[in-house]
Amino acid sequence: MRIAVFDLGSNTTKMLLAEVGEDSGLRVIGDESRPCRLSPGTDGFSGPAMEKCLQVTGELLALAKDGSAQKMRAVATESFRRASNGSELASLIHDKLGLSLSILSGEEEAEAIATGLLSDPALLGLRDFHAIDLGGGSMEVIAVRHRSVVSVESLPVGAVALSRRFCPTSAFEWPELIRREAKEYLSSLFADSVSPALASPCPCLVGAGGTLVFLRRILAAETGDDEAESGLPLSEVDRLIDSMAMMKPEARSEAYPALPVERADVFPAGLLVLSEIMKRLGRPEIIHSYRNLRHGLAKEMANLSDGELDRD
């Protein structure tokens, strides 16, 4: 049986296609992503944003059907949670595409992310760690002890959300004063959280999300490696913030070809969030994992145990 998981996020819409074998093992066949900026304003999602979401979701649904998906699940996250018309868009997707969409709570999202991360064979040796998933609208922070989730926290500080708050113009530049204000805002937000996910000691930090994916690709391109090491140093995060801060988005993509144009506007904001959470948790390095919310939901659909989610 083949299954498909759709994730309608704040910055991209994604679809994971996987096959469940007779032994209940899960083999990932494809992982597709499409740019689709869904960032609600004061009046919710705009008409063009809703049309774009319908178009992109329809394209990914067609790919899932072409891939013979027999079981599907679609979820939405922070942008739908905040939008006044999120349920309206969910109804449109159901009416136009026949796809039922669940709007996850922050805790549900974090739990599924943790399930996905725990399925990563590269992390099987880790028993105690913290994890983050840095998206467009929010960041989930998860504390894991003895390979079980003990605390989760969802914070509204994704790359798109922070950009909207501090860079409302189309230039998306980060002068020193604006960077300082953003850092103070993040530091205060993290300090005010009473969640053990932010207050407990962090023996090791794992991360997922688009900011880390493209950070890893940029570092790989700079070193000439096909793929950078999964360990990403805080010093490199801060170096890239300083380098990109006053560039226009187009100049960022020109200077760093591994960074897509459609992500270049909000990428420095993602790096700022990443830098501040690493400092808050006292970690000089974060281990990047490609496992995420979609892998966690797929694993739940197939009812798998740790380490059984394999990719070709």
C-alpha positions in Angstrom: 0.0 0.0 0.0 1.2 3.5 -0.8 0.5 6.5 1.4 0.8 10.3 0.9 1.2 13.0 3.5 0.5 16.6 2.6 1.9 19.5 4.7 0.5 22.9 4.0 3.0 25.2 5.8 3.5 29.0 5.9 6.2 29.1 3.3 5.9 25.9 1.3 3.4 23.1 0.5 4.9 19.6 0.6 4.0 16.0 -0.1 5.7 12.8 1.0 4.9 9.6 -0.9 5.8 6.3 0.7 5.1 2.6 0.4 4.2 0.3 3.3 5.6 -3.2 2.7 4.3 -6.6 3.8 6.6 -6.4 6.8 5.1 -3.0 7.7 8.4 -1.3 6.7 7.9 2.1 5.1 9.9 3.1 2.0 9.9 6.8 1.0 9.4 7.0 -2.7 9.3 10.8 -3.1 9.3 14.1 -1.2 8.0 17.0 -3.2 8.0 20.7 -2.2 6.4 23.8 -3.8 6.8 27.4 -2.9 3.5 28.7 -1.6 3.7 31.7 0.8 0.7 31.5 3.2 1.1 34.3 5.7 -2.2 35.7 6.9 -2.6 39.4 7.3 -5.1 41.1 9.6 -7.9 40.0 7.4 -6.6 36.4 7.0 -5.4 34.8 3.8 -5.6 36.9 0.7 -7.6 35.7 -2.3 -4.5 35.3 -4.5 -2.7 33.3 -1.7 -5.7 31.0 -1.4 -5.8 30.5 -5.2 -2.1 29.7 -5.2 -2.5 27.2 -2.3 -5.4 25.4 -4.2 -3.2 25.3 -7.4 -0.1 23.9 -5.6 -2.0 21.4 -3.5 -3.8 20.2 -6.6 -0.5 19.7 -8.4 0.9 17.7 -5.5 -2.4 15.7 -5.2 -2.0 14.8 -8.9 1.5 13.5 -8.2 0.3 11.4 -5.3 -2.4 9.9 -7.5 0.0 9.3 -10.3 2.2 7.6 -7.7 -0.7 5.2 -6.8 -1.3 6.6 -3.3 -4.1 4.7 -1.7 -4.2 6.4 1.6 -3.7 10.1 2.1 -3.6 12.6 5.0 -3.3 16.4 4.7 -2.5 18.7 7.5 -2.0 22.4 8.0 0.0 24.3 10.7 0.7 27.7 12.0 -0.6 29.9 9.2 -3.9 28.1 9.3 -4.0 28.3 13.1 -3.6 32.1 12.9 -5.7 32.9 9.9 -9.3 34.1 10.5 -10.3 32.3 7.3 -8.2 29.2 7.7 -11.2 27.0 8.0 -12.6 28.6 4.8 -9.5 27.6 2.9 -9.7 24.1 4.3 -13.3 23.8 3.1 -12.3 25.1 -0.3 -9.6 22.4 -0.6 -12.1 19.8 0.4 -14.7 21.0 -2.0 -12.4 21.6 -5.0 -9.9 18.8 -4.6 -11.7 16.2 -2.4 -8.9 16.4 0.1 -9.8 16.6 3.8 -7.4 19.0 5.7 -6.7 18.8 9.4 -5.5 21.9 11.2 -3.0 20.7 13.8 -2.6 22.3 17.1 1.0 23.4 18.0 1.3 20.4 20.4 0.0 17.9 17.8 2.5 19.4 15.3 5.4 19.1 17.7 4.5 15.5 18.6 4.4 14.4 15.0 7.7 16.2 14.3 9.3 14.3 17.2 8.0 11.0 15.8 9.6 11.8 12.5 12.9 12.8 14.0 13.0 9.6 16.2 12.7 7.6 13.0 16.0 8.9 11.6 18.6 6.1 11.7 21.3 8.7 12.1 19.8 9.6 15.4 19.3 6.1 16.8 22.3 6.6 19.1 20.8 9.7 20.8 18.6 9.0 23.8 18.5 12.5 25.4 18.3 15.6 23.2 16.3 18.7 22.3 14.9 19.3 18.8 13.5 22.2 16.9 11.6 22.4 13.7 11.9 25.9 12.2 9.2 26.6 9.7 7.8 29.7 8.1 5.1 30.5 10.7 6.3 28.8 13.9 9.1 27.0 15.6 8.4 23.8 17.6 10.8 23.0 20.5 10.8 19.5 21.8 12.6 17.9 24.7 13.4 14.1 24.4 14.5 11.9 27.3 15.2 8.2 26.9 13.8 8.5 23.4 10.4 9.7 24.6 9.0 13.2 24.3 8.7 14.8 27.7 7.9 18.4 26.7 6.9 20.4 23.6 6.5 24.1 22.9 5.2 25.8 19.7 6.4 29.4 19.3 5.1 31.9 16.6 8.6 32.8 15.4 9.1 31.2 12.0 11.2 32.8 9.2 8.1 34.4 7.5 6.6 35.5 10.8 9.8 37.2 12.0 10.3 38.9 8.6 6.8 40.3 8.7 7.2 41.6 12.2 10.6 43.3 11.6 10.9 43.8 7.8 7.5 44.9 6.6 8.9 46.4 3.4 9.9 44.5 0.3 13.6 45.1 0.7 13.9 42.5 3.5 17.1 44.1 4.7 18.3 43.7 8.3 20.2 46.8 9.5 22.1 46.4 12.8 19.4 48.2 14.8 16.6 46.0 13.4 18.7 42.9 14.1 19.2 44.0 17.7 15.5 44.5 18.2 14.7 41.1 16.7 17.3 39.4 18.9 15.9 41.2 22.0 12.4 40.1 21.1 13.4 36.5 20.6 15.5 36.4 23.8 12.5 37.8 25.8 10.1 35.3 24.2 12.3 32.4 25.0 13.0 33.6 28.5 9.3 34.1 29.2 8.5 30.5 28.3 7.9 28.3 31.3 8.0 25.1 29.2 10.7 22.5 30.2 11.4 22.3 26.5 13.2 25.7 26.8 14.1 25.6 30.5 15.6 22.1 30.9 19.3 21.3 30.2 20.0 20.6 26.5 22.6 17.8 26.1 22.4 17.8 22.3 20.4 19.8 19.8 18.7 18.4 16.6 17.0 20.5 14.0 14.7 20.3 11.0 13.0 22.7 8.6 13.8 24.7 5.5 16.2 27.1 7.1 18.5 24.2 8.1 18.1 22.5 4.8 19.4 25.5 2.9 22.0 26.4 5.5 23.4 22.9 5.0 23.4 23.3 1.2 25.1 26.7 1.4 27.9 25.3 3.6 28.2 22.3 1.3 28.6 24.5 -1.7 31.2 26.6 0.0 33.4 23.6 0.9 32.8 21.9 -2.4 31.3 18.8 -0.8 28.2 17.1 -2.3 26.7 17.2 1.2 27.9 19.1 4.2 28.2 17.4 7.5 25.0 17.2 9.5 26.6 19.2 12.3 26.0 22.9 11.7 28.0 25.4 13.8 26.6 28.5 15.5 29.6 30.4 14.2 28.6 29.7 10.6 25.0 30.8 11.3 26.2 34.1 12.7 28.7 34.6 9.8 25.9 34.2 7.2 23.6 36.5 9.1 26.3 39.2 9.0 27.1 38.5 5.3 23.4 38.5 4.1 21.8 41.1 6.3 22.1 44.1 4.0 21.8 42.3 0.7 18.6 42.4 -1.4 17.0 39.0 -1.8 18.2 38.7 -5.4 21.7 39.5 -4.4 21.6 36.8 -1.7 20.7 34.1 -4.3 23.4 35.4 -6.6 26.0 35.3 -3.8 24.8 31.9 -2.5 23.4 29.9 -5.5 22.3 27.1 -3.2 19.6 29.5 -1.8 16.5 29.6 -4.0 15.2 33.1 -4.9 11.8 32.3 -3.3 13.5 31.7 0.1 16.1 34.5 -0.1 13.8 37.2 1.4 13.0 35.4 4.6 16.2 33.3 5.0 18.1 35.8 7.3 15.1 35.8 9.6 15.3 32.0 9.8 19.0 32.3 10.6 18.3 34.8 13.4 15.8 32.5 15.0 18.2 29.6 14.7 21.1 31.6 16.2 19.0 32.8 19.2 17.5 29.4 20.1 21.0 27.8 19.9 22.3 30.5 22.3 19.3 30.1 24.6 19.9 26.3 24.8 23.6 26.7 25.1 24.6 24.6 22.0 27.5 25.6 19.7 26.3 23.2 17.1 23.0 21.8 15.8 22.6 18.4 14.1 20.4 18.6 11.0 17.9 15.9 10.2 15.9 15.6 7.0 13.1 13.8 9.0 10.2 16.0 9.9 6.4 16.3 10.4 5.6 14.4 7.2 7.8 11.5 8.2 6.2 11.4 11.6 2.7 11.3 10.2 3.6 8.7 7.7 5.1 6.6 10.5 1.9 7.0 12.5 -0.2 5.9 9.5 1.9 2.8 9.0 2.2 2.2 12.8 6.0 1.7 12.7 8.7 1.6 15.4 11.9 3.6 15.5 14.4 3.1 12.7 11.9 1.5 10.2 11.5 4.5 7.9 14.0 4.0 5.1 14.7 6.0 2.0 16.0 4.7 -1.3 
